[in-house]
Amino acid sequence: MSGAGGPDRFDPYDPRDDGPEGRSGAGGARGGAARIPTPRSSVEDTGRPLPDLPAPEPLVLEHRVLKSLLGAWALAACSPEEAAAVEDHLGGCGACAEEALRLRDAVGLLHADESLDLDPLLRARVLEGCLSRRPARIPVPSWATPFDAETARLDALLKDFGDGEWHAPVRLRWYEGDEQLSRKTTVAGVIAHLISVDGLVARALGLDDPLGPPAPPQTLGPAARTEALWQASHFPPTRAVRAPWREQAHELIRTVSFAGSDGEGGGGSGQLPVSYGDFTLSLRDAMADRAFECWVHAGDIADAVDYPYEAPAPKHLHRMIDLAARMLPDALAARGRDRDLAASGRVLRLEVEGAGGGQWLIPLDPSGAEGADEVAHVALDGVEFCRLAAGRVPPAEAAAGSVGDRAAIMDVLTATAGLSRM
C-alpha cells in the first residue's frame, strides 16, 4: 500500500487529479480543467411536468423464489419489479399471504414510535393486580413502597452496564445556603454514596452499618459518611458495589415489612427516629427521602450514560413532594426569615401541578399558618419542584409561576434548593 501523497494515490476532491486514466488523456494534464461533472438539476426542481412512467410489469418467478422475497418485501427492500411480482403472488397463495402478514407485523415492532423502556407505572400495576388476587402474607408498608419501586428501577438500569458505564463521570450537585456546590465521582461512586446514606436507616433498624465496624459516630451526616466510605476503599468503586447495595435495599424492605405496617397515621414502626446527623426524620419520612434520592441519582446516572429515565409513579412522587413541602418551614427558619417577619403570621401557597402534586400552605414565620395572611402563590410542575429540591435547578431559573411578595417567593424557592445535600 502506497503512502499518502504517493504516485498511485487519487484524490477525487483535487481538481488537478483526474484519476490514473485521465492523467495522460485529453484534459488530464496537471493544471487542466476538472473532469468531475457538475450536479445535474432534477426535473422536480425545474417546474416541468414529470414523465408518465409505465407501471413495472411483474416478473415471472418460481414459488420458492417469491417465498424467499417475503422478508425483503416486508422491509420494503425489493425492487419495483420484485415487489409487483410478490404482491401479485400473494393474491393467489394463502400460505404466503399469512406469512407476509406476520412479517409485516414483526416489522412494525421494529419501528415502534414509543420508548422501549418500561413505564414506571407498570411495576405498580402488576403488583396491585397480583395483590388484589392474593394479598401478601407480609405486606410492604405503603410508606416504604416508593423506596422499593425506585431501587428496583435503578437496579434494572444498572443490570447491563459494562465497565465503561460504571466508570462514567457523574457530578453530584447540591446547595449550602445560597451557594451551589458539586463533587465529581463515577456511576459506581454514586452507588457507594447511596449505600452509605441508606446505612443511616439500616443503623436505626438495628442492621449492620456499611461503614462499620467500628460503628461511626451518630453525628456523622450523609456527606461525611460518603467521604468516609470513599476514602476507606483501597481502589475506586467498581461494578462490585451493585451487589451490596441491592442486598442492603432488600434487607431494609424486609425489615420494615416484618416490623409491621402502622397504616397512614399514628405511631408504630413508621415513627422510629432516623438520625441524619444534624436533623432527624421518622422512619416513614426517611424511606420517602431515600426513595427520592435514589430516583434523583438514577437520573444523574442515566444522564451520564445518555439514557432516558422517567419520573416515579404519581402516588410515589406525591410522597416525595409532600415530605419536601413539610420540611420547608424548618428550612426557612434556618435561613433566618423569622427575624425579618416578626410581626403577623404570613404564609405562601405552594401549588405543585401535575401527577403527584397538590397544594401546601408554607408558614413564613414561627407563628404558623393558622389564620395567617396569604402573601404569595407559587406554582411549579412536580418534576421541576423535585429538581429544585434536589439542587439540580438554580432557584432563580426554576420554571415557576408566581404572584405576590417577591421576597417571600424567592425565599421559599431558595429554601427549597437548600433542602438538597450531597
Salt bridges, closest charged atoms under 4 A:
ASP14 OD2 - ARG16 NH2 2.94
ASP17 OD1 - ARG23 NH2 3.06
GLU62 OE1 - ARG64 NE 3.06
GLU99 OE1 - ARG102 NH2 2.59
ASP119 OD2 - ARG125 NH2 3.90
ASP148 OD1 - ARG123 NH2 3.47
GLU150 OE1 - ARG153 NH2 2.93
ASP155 OD1 - ARG242 NE 2.81
ASP155 OD2 - ARG246 NH1 2.35
ASP163 OD1 - ARG239 NH2 3.20
ASP178 OD1 - ARG335 NH1 2.85
ASP198 OD1 - ARG290 NE 2.61
ASP209 OD2 - ARG203 NH1 3.86
ASP209 OD1 - ARG225 NH2 2.81
GLU227 OE1 - ARG183 NH2 2.86
GLU247 OE2 - ARG254 NH2 2.92
GLU251 OE1 - ARG254 NH2 2.56
ASP262 OD2 - ARG284 NH2 3.20
GLU264 OE2 - ARG319 NH2 2.90
ASP285 OD1 - ARG326 NH2 2.81
ASP289 OD2 - ARG290 NH1 3.12
ASP289 OD2 - ARG421 NH2 2.67
GLU293 OE2 - HIS193 NE2 2.67
GLU293 OE1 - ARG290 NH1 2.46
GLU293 OE2 - HIS297 NE2 3.11
GLU293 OE1 - ARG421 NH2 3.89
ASP300 OD2 - HIS297 ND1 3.06
ASP300 OD2 - ARG392 NH2 2.39
ASP322 OD2 - ARG326 NE 2.80
ASP340 OD2 - ARG337 NH1 3.33
GLU351 OE1 - HIS377 NE2 2.88
GLU374 OE1 - ARG349 NH2 3.01
ASP405 OD2 - ARG346 NH2 3.33
ASP411 OD1 - ARG335 NH2 3.19
ASP411 OD2 - ARG337 NE 2.14
